[in-house]
């Protein structure tokens, strides 16, 4: 019995090692993007947490108009202190139970890993000029417009979900597709960036994968 248990543990550790190894390789190999030589007039921000990346768009008239429907769900787009719109994909079960990482239940983690409904979280942020840890990218007008369209296309329904919230200013909307260990929030970040013509790795399931891909492709200093 002990030998069987040790084999199971060894097998599980092997699967984990393969997963994270593939995450590194996926970050290193990139799809070519068509060159865009226009002036890079728009700055976006990528904010990394322990397990999750968010995309932050500047609270310009163009962005506020594109995501104006979120104001009906309580996102305070009209607040004069708002400087950024925060967007990120996630697992519905995870967001239902998590006020922060200490609130996450084992069942929510299992559901997120094996397959769950995807949701798009929308929130706002104020002045971030003093935060040096954020990753910043500059895009051309065409890339910026393509990014907005791609993020909008991730939303399944503009009717917000109830019973979800982390900050009191955020809202959640049903997103297209499923969330699982292979299609994570970090994979979504790279997907929407690639759709905007930003060169990224072909598979980036972890925050480290996204960061590594940004560095390999020359997006970080």
N, C-alpha and C positions, 0 to 999 in steps of 0.2 A: 504493500500500500504506500509506504514511504517513497519507494522508487517511482511509482506512478505519479505521486504528487510532485516529486522533483522534476520529472519529465514534463509535467503540465506547466510548472513554473518556468522551466527552461524554454518551453515552446512559446509561452506568453511573452517572455523577455525577448525572444527572437523576433516575434511579430512586431513588437514595439520598436526594436532596433531597425528592422526593415522599413517600417513606416517613417521613422525620423531620418533614416538614411535617404529614402526616396524624396523626402521633403527637402533635403539639402540639394540633391541632384536636380530636382524640379526647379529649384531657385536658380541654379547655375546655367541651365539651358533655357534660352529665351527664343520667343518668336520674333522674327524681324517685323518691324513696323515701318510703314511708309514714311519717308522723311517729310518734315514740315519745317520749312525754313522761315516761317513768318515770325514776327516779333512776339516774344513771350511776355504777354501783357497781363496774365492772370496768375496769381499765386494761390495754390491750395496747400492744405496741411494734412499730413498723415500722423495720427496720434496712436501710439502703441501702448497696450497694457500687457499684463502677464500672459494673456491668452488671446488677445483680440486687438484688431486694428480698426480704427474709424477713419473716415474721410471727412475733412472739414472744408466746406466751400465758403468763400467770402460772402457776407450778407449784402451783396449788391442788389440793385433793382432787378437785374436779370434772374438771379437765384431766388429772391423772395417771390417773384412772380411765378417762377416754375414750381415752387413748392408752397404756394400760398394756401393750398387746401389744408395744410397741416395746422394752420392757425385755428381752424374750426375745431380741431382736436385738442386745443389748449397750448400749442407751441407758441410762445410769445414773440412772434416775428416782429411785432410793432414796437417792442421795447427798445428804447434809444441806446441801451447798453449792449445790445446784441451786435456782435462783429462777425460771428461765424455760425454756419449751419452745420450741425454734426449729424453724420449719417453712417449707419453700420448695420450689417446683416447679422441675424442671430437665430437661435433656436427658441421657439415659443416656450417650451417647458423650462428652459434655463432662465429666461427673462421673467417667467411667472414666479419663480422661487427666489431669485437673486436680488437682494437689495445691494449687496456687495459680495465679494468672493467667499466670505465666511458663511453666507446664507445658502450656498449652493448645496443641494441634496444629492446623494448618490444616484437616486432614480432620475433626477434631472440630467445629470452628466451622462448616464447610460442612454437616456432617450435622445439626447443631443448627438451622441456618438453613433447610435445605430439608425437614427432616422426620425426626423420631427418636422413639423410645419415650420417653414422659414418666415421670419418677420423682419421688417425693416424698421429700425429705431431712428427717430428724428428728434434732435434736441438742439439747443442753442448754446453758444459760448460767448464770453465777452472778450476783452482785449487779451491777447496771448503774446504780445511782443516781448515780454520778459521771460517767456518759457523757452529755454534754449534746447530742451530735449526733443522738441517736435521736429519731424521731418517735413521739409518744405519743398514743393515742386513748382516750377513755373511752366505754364502752358500757353500756347498760342490761342487766339480767339476760336479757331476751328476746333482745336483739341478741347477747349473748355466747353464749347457748345455740345460737342459729341459726348463728353463726360456727363453733362446734365441729362441729356437724352437717355443715355444708357442707365443711369441711376433711376430715372423716372420709369423706364421700362422694366425695372426690377419689381415694381409695385404691382401687386395683383388687384388690389381694391383700395380706393381712397377712403373707405370707411374705416375709422380707427378701431382697433381692438380694445375691449374694456378689460379692466382688472390688471393692467400691466403698467409699470412705471418705476423708474429708478430715482429720478431727481425732482419730480414735481413739475418740470417744464417739458418733459419729453412725451412722445406719443409713438404708438406702434401700429404698423399697417401690415396686412397680409402680403407676403412676398411670393414671387413665382418660384416654383421648384421646391425641393426639399433641402433640409439642412442635415448633414451627417458628417462623419469623420473625414470624408473625402471632399465634401463641398462645404467648407467652413467659411466663416466670416472673412478669413484672410485670403482664401481662394477668390471670394467675391471681390475683394479690394483689387487684386491683380487683374481680374476679369474686366472690371469697368475701366481700369486704367489702360489696359491693352485696347479696349474698344475705342478709347480716345487717342490711340496712336502712341501711347507711352510703352516703351519696351520693358517687358517684365517676364519673369520666369513662367514656364508652362504649367507648373503646379506648385502652389505656395500655401500649404495648409496651416502653417504655424506662423506666429509673429516673426520668429527668427528667419523663416523662409522669405517673408516679405522684405525684411531689412536686408538680408543677404542679396536678394534680387535687386533691390534699389542700389546697393553698393556696386555689385558686379556690372550693372548697366549704366553706371556713371551718374546716377541721380543724387548721390550723396557725396559731400566733400571728404 
